[in-house]
């Protein structure tokens, strides 16, 4: 005997509901959970994977023309700040420096001669004044004797002519002294204009010589080496670049609607495709671009056309990184990043704050090392040429010693007797 099992419609319906009710309930719970998570967390986070590592690319360019005779680093090598990278031929610069130093020494001696000439003219004025005094006294005596007839009229006229001649000689000596003083008044040997001009020429030649060696402005990795030995280079030519990878940042491109609650200073979590999600970088929003990426492109889009399609624009946002995290996990320029900005904390400030800073963002002092050396060289040349040679000083008489003393004293301290 065969038994047939029949399923009624009510039984089938009840089975379907037993399956659908838990499924619908699970979906509803998932939707509710996601809604709560979005309301509490996700709506306060704006993320993008259109983000890349940026950094400074410091160009190494010569300031003078020259022939390359040495290259101190190659691509991928790490260099320290101040390390020589390129060396130019120094022959012409050394010749120019020798000529400038010789001119400075000659100028110092010429100015010493000016001071000495002024002292000689002061002595000449004193002599002319003595001659005038003697002539006036002689004229007075002859005038007294002339009243008694002891002196002839011709002799008395000769005495008057001698006085006038002595007066003219004194005036000429005074004019010569004034002309000489005009060239040395209120100056010393070191701050005399002629010496200063020659010293500036020495500093310029020394600066040119120091520029034959191109140092690394910052510590970093060498990239884009385009220079070769024997190459003739000119000012401004890009020889190579130095990239300081300890000073990198991230440029993240966010869509327009994502910027509504975004502010400077908000925290950012970032991951790099290089390390994956295991390494998380912590940064902050440093600033916003002044325009969209398309606005600053080489060929900006022209929307005034017949067929126009609206495209959501992206705005670059600068994100600063924690230097300690970058040192632990180095990044390279151009690497892909994922950025997630926490916009839950919206400050009362403007979305585009005008944060002006007077501090220097980037600086280097590797180019100022030659200034002190040039000044020391100038002072040594002046010191070597402003005193009498030992052999001459040993045989110099009182007059020469007085002239040497006057050469070192300020002209303003000397006066006409």
CORFENSUL-V834571 format. One record per residue. N is the residue number from 0. RES is the residue in one letter. OMEGA is omega in whole degrees, -180 to 180 (* if undefined). D_LAST is the distance of its C-alpha to the last C-alpha in whole Angstrom. Layout:
N | RES | OMEGA | D_LAST
N | RES | OMEGA | D_LAST
This chain:
0 | X | -178 | 160
1 | X | -179 | 156
2 | X | 180 | 154
3 | X | -180 | 151
4 | X | 180 | 148
5 | X | 180 | 147
6 | X | 180 | 144
7 | X | 179 | 144
8 | X | -179 | 141
9 | X | 180 | 140
10 | X | 179 | 140
11 | X | 180 | 137
12 | X | -179 | 135
13 | X | 177 | 135
14 | X | 180 | 134
15 | X | -180 | 131
16 | X | 178 | 130
17 | X | 178 | 129
18 | X | -175 | 127
19 | X | -176 | 125
20 | X | 177 | 124
21 | X | 179 | 122
22 | X | 179 | 121
23 | X | 178 | 120
24 | X | 179 | 119
25 | X | 178 | 116
26 | X | 179 | 115
27 | X | 177 | 114
28 | X | 177 | 113
29 | X | 179 | 110
30 | X | 178 | 109
31 | X | 179 | 109
32 | X | 179 | 107
33 | X | 179 | 105
34 | X | 177 | 104
35 | X | 179 | 103
36 | X | 178 | 101
37 | X | -178 | 99
38 | X | -176 | 99
39 | X | -172 | 97
40 | X | -167 | 95
41 | X | -177 | 95
42 | X | 177 | 94
43 | X | 179 | 91
44 | X | 177 | 90
45 | X | -177 | 89
46 | X | 177 | 89
47 | X | 172 | 89
48 | X | 175 | 89
49 | X | -177 | 87
50 | X | -175 | 84
51 | X | 179 | 82
52 | X | 176 | 79
53 | X | -180 | 76
54 | X | 179 | 72
55 | X | 174 | 69
56 | X | -174 | 69
57 | X | -179 | 65
58 | X | 175 | 65
59 | X | -177 | 63
60 | X | 178 | 61
61 | X | 177 | 58
62 | X | 178 | 55
63 | X | 176 | 54
64 | X | 179 | 57
65 | X | 178 | 58
66 | X | -177 | 61
67 | X | 179 | 63
68 | X | 180 | 63
69 | X | 177 | 64
70 | X | -172 | 66
71 | X | -178 | 66
72 | X | -179 | 69
73 | X | 179 | 72
74 | X | 179 | 74
75 | X | -179 | 76
76 | X | 177 | 73
77 | X | 179 | 71
78 | X | 177 | 67
79 | X | 179 | 65
80 | X | -179 | 61
81 | X | 180 | 59
82 | X | -180 | 61
83 | X | 180 | 61
84 | X | -179 | 63
85 | X | 178 | 62
86 | X | 179 | 60
87 | X | 178 | 59
88 | X | -174 | 58
89 | X | -173 | 54
90 | X | -178 | 53
91 | X | -179 | 52
92 | X | 179 | 50
93 | X | 178 | 48
94 | X | 179 | 47
95 | X | 178 | 45
96 | X | 178 | 44
97 | X | 179 | 43
98 | X | 180 | 41
99 | X | 178 | 39
100 | X | 178 | 38
101 | X | 178 | 37
102 | X | 178 | 35
103 | X | 178 | 33
104 | X | 179 | 32
105 | X | 180 | 31
106 | X | 178 | 29
107 | X | 179 | 27
108 | X | 178 | 27
109 | X | 179 | 25
110 | X | 173 | 23
111 | X | 178 | 22
112 | X | 177 | 21
113 | X | 179 | 19
114 | X | 180 | 17
115 | X | 178 | 17
116 | X | 177 | 16
117 | X | 178 | 13
118 | X | 178 | 12
119 | X | -180 | 13
120 | X | 174 | 11
121 | X | 177 | 8
122 | X | 179 | 9
123 | X | 177 | 11
124 | X | 179 | 8
125 | X | 178 | 7
126 | X | 180 | 11
127 | X | 178 | 11
128 | X | 177 | 9
129 | X | 178 | 11
130 | X | 179 | 14
131 | X | 179 | 14
132 | X | 180 | 14
133 | X | -179 | 17
134 | X | 179 | 19
135 | X | 178 | 18
136 | X | 179 | 20
137 | X | 178 | 22
138 | X | 180 | 23
139 | X | 179 | 24
140 | X | -178 | 26
141 | X | 177 | 28
142 | X | 178 | 28
143 | X | 179 | 30
144 | X | -179 | 32
145 | X | 179 | 33
146 | X | 179 | 35
147 | X | 180 | 37
148 | X | -179 | 38
149 | X | -179 | 36
150 | X | -179 | 34
151 | X | 179 | 36
152 | X | 180 | 34
153 | X | 179 | 34
154 | X | 178 | 31
155 | X | 178 | 30
156 | X | 176 | 29
157 | X | 179 | 28
158 | X | 177 | 25
159 | X | 179 | 24
160 | X | 179 | 25
161 | X | 178 | 22
162 | X | 180 | 20
163 | X | 177 | 20
164 | X | 178 | 20
165 | X | 177 | 17
166 | X | 178 | 15
167 | X | 178 | 17
168 | X | 178 | 16
169 | X | 179 | 12
170 | X | 179 | 13
171 | X | 179 | 15
172 | X | 178 | 12
173 | X | 178 | 10
174 | X | 176 | 14
175 | X | 178 | 15
176 | X | 179 | 12
177 | X | 178 | 13
178 | X | 179 | 16
179 | X | -180 | 16
180 | X | 179 | 14
181 | X | -179 | 17
182 | X | -177 | 19
183 | X | -177 | 18
184 | X | 175 | 16
185 | X | 177 | 18
186 | X | 168 | 20
187 | X | -177 | 21
188 | X | -174 | 23
189 | X | -178 | 26
190 | X | 175 | 26
191 | X | -177 | 24
192 | X | -180 | 27
193 | X | 178 | 28
194 | X | 179 | 28
195 | X | 179 | 30
196 | X | 179 | 32
197 | X | 178 | 33
198 | X | 177 | 34
199 | X | 178 | 36
200 | X | 177 | 38
201 | X | 179 | 39
202 | X | 179 | 40
203 | X | 179 | 42
204 | X | 178 | 44
205 | X | 178 | 44
206 | X | 177 | 46
207 | X | 178 | 48
208 | X | -180 | 49
209 | X | -180 | 50
210 | X | 174 | 52
211 | X | 177 | 55
212 | X | -176 | 56
213 | X | 180 | 58
214 | X | 175 | 59
215 | X | -179 | 61
216 | X | -178 | 60
217 | X | 174 | 63
218 | X | -179 | 65
219 | X | -178 | 69
220 | X | -179 | 71
221 | X | 178 | 71
222 | X | 174 | 73
223 | X | 177 | 73
224 | X | -179 | 71
225 | X | -173 | 71
226 | X | 178 | 69
227 | X | 177 | 70
228 | X | 180 | 68
229 | X | -178 | 67
230 | X | 176 | 66
231 | X | -176 | 64
232 | X | 179 | 62
233 | X | -180 | 60
234 | X | 177 | 58
235 | X | 180 | 60
236 | X | -180 | 63
237 | X | -178 | 66
238 | X | 178 | 66
239 | X | 179 | 68
240 | X | 175 | 68
241 | X | -177 | 68
242 | X | 176 | 70
243 | X | -175 | 69
244 | X | 174 | 73
245 | X | -178 | 71
246 | X | -177 | 70
247 | X | 177 | 73
248 | X | 179 | 75
249 | X | 173 | 78
250 | X | -179 | 79
251 | X | -178 | 82
252 | X | -179 | 84
253 | X | 176 | 86
254 | X | -177 | 88
255 | X | -178 | 87
256 | X | -178 | 90
257 | X | -175 | 88
258 | X | -173 | 85
259 | X | -176 | 86
260 | X | -177 | 85
261 | X | -178 | 83
262 | X | 177 | 79
263 | X | 178 | 76
264 | X | -180 | 76
265 | X | -177 | 80
266 | X | -178 | 82
267 | X | 172 | 83
268 | X | -176 | 85
269 | X | 172 | 85
270 | X | -179 | 87
271 | X | 176 | 87
272 | X | -180 | 89
273 | X | -176 | 88
274 | X | -178 | 89
275 | X | -176 | 91
276 | X | -180 | 92
277 | X | 180 | 92
278 | X | -178 | 88
279 | X | 176 | 87
280 | X | 179 | 83
281 | X | -179 | 82
282 | X | 179 | 79
283 | X | 179 | 78
284 | X | -178 | 77
285 | X | -179 | 74
286 | X | -178 | 74
287 | X | 176 | 76
288 | X | -179 | 75
289 | X | 180 | 74
290 | X | 178 | 78
291 | X | -180 | 81
292 | X | -179 | 81
293 | X | -179 | 82
294 | X | -178 | 80
295 | X | 179 | 77
296 | X | -178 | 79
297 | X | 177 | 79
298 | X | -178 | 82
299 | X | -180 | 82
300 | X | 177 | 86
301 | X | -176 | 87
302 | X | -178 | 89
303 | X | 179 | 90
304 | X | -179 | 93
305 | X | 179 | 96
306 | X | -176 | 98
307 | X | 177 | 95
308 | X | -180 | 96
309 | X | 179 | 94
310 | X | 178 | 92
311 | X | -177 | 91
312 | X | 177 | 87
313 | X | -179 | 85
314 | X | 178 | 82
315 | X | 178 | 80
316 | X | -180 | 79
317 | X | -180 | 76
318 | X | 177 | 77
319 | X | -176 | 75
320 | X | 176 | 76
321 | X | -177 | 76
322 | X | -180 | 74
323 | X | 179 | 76
324 | X | 178 | 79
325 | X | 178 | 77
326 | X | 180 | 76
327 | X | 180 | 80
328 | X | -175 | 81
329 | X | 177 | 79
330 | X | 177 | 79
331 | X | -177 | 79
332 | X | 178 | 77
333 | X | -180 | 80
334 | X | -180 | 83
335 | X | -179 | 86
336 | X | 170 | 85
337 | X | -176 | 88
338 | X | 177 | 86
339 | X | -176 | 87
340 | X | 176 | 85
341 | X | -177 | 86
342 | X | -178 | 86
343 | X | 179 | 88
344 | X | 178 | 85
345 | X | -180 | 83
346 | X | 180 | 80
347 | X | -177 | 79
348 | X | 179 | 76
349 | X | 177 | 76
350 | X | 175 | 78
351 | X | -177 | 75
352 | X | 178 | 72
353 | X | -176 | 69
354 | X | 179 | 67
355 | X | -180 | 63
356 | X | 178 | 61
357 | X | -179 | 58
358 | X | 178 | 58
359 | X | -177 | 58
360 | X | -179 | 61
361 | X | 179 | 61
362 | X | 176 | 57
363 | X | -179 | 57
364 | X | -177 | 53
365 | X | -177 | 54
366 | X | -177 | 52
367 | X | -177 | 49
368 | X | -177 | 49
369 | X | -178 | 47
370 | X | -180 | 44
371 | X | 179 | 43
372 | X | 178 | 44
373 | X | 178 | 41
374 | X | 179 | 38
375 | X | 179 | 39
376 | X | 178 | 39
377 | X | -179 | 36
378 | X | 180 | 34
379 | X | 179 | 35
380 | X | 179 | 34
381 | X | -180 | 31
382 | X | -178 | 31
383 | X | -175 | 32
384 | X | -178 | 30
385 | X | 178 | 26
386 | X | 177 | 26
387 | X | 177 | 27
388 | X | -178 | 30
389 | X | -178 | 32
390 | X | -180 | 32
391 | X | -179 | 29
392 | X | -179 | 27
393 | X | -178 | 30
394 | X | -178 | 28
395 | X | 177 | 25
396 | X | -180 | 23
397 | X | -178 | 19
398 | X | 180 | 17
399 | X | 178 | 20
400 | X | 179 | 20
401 | X | 179 | 16
402 | X | 179 | 16
403 | X | 178 | 19
404 | X | -180 | 18
405 | X | 180 | 15
406 | X | -179 | 18
407 | X | -178 | 20
408 | X | 177 | 17
409 | X | -180 | 17
410 | X | -178 | 14
411 | X | -178 | 14
412 | X | 179 | 12
413 | X | -177 | 9
414 | X | -179 | 6
415 | X | -180 | 4
416 | X | * | 0
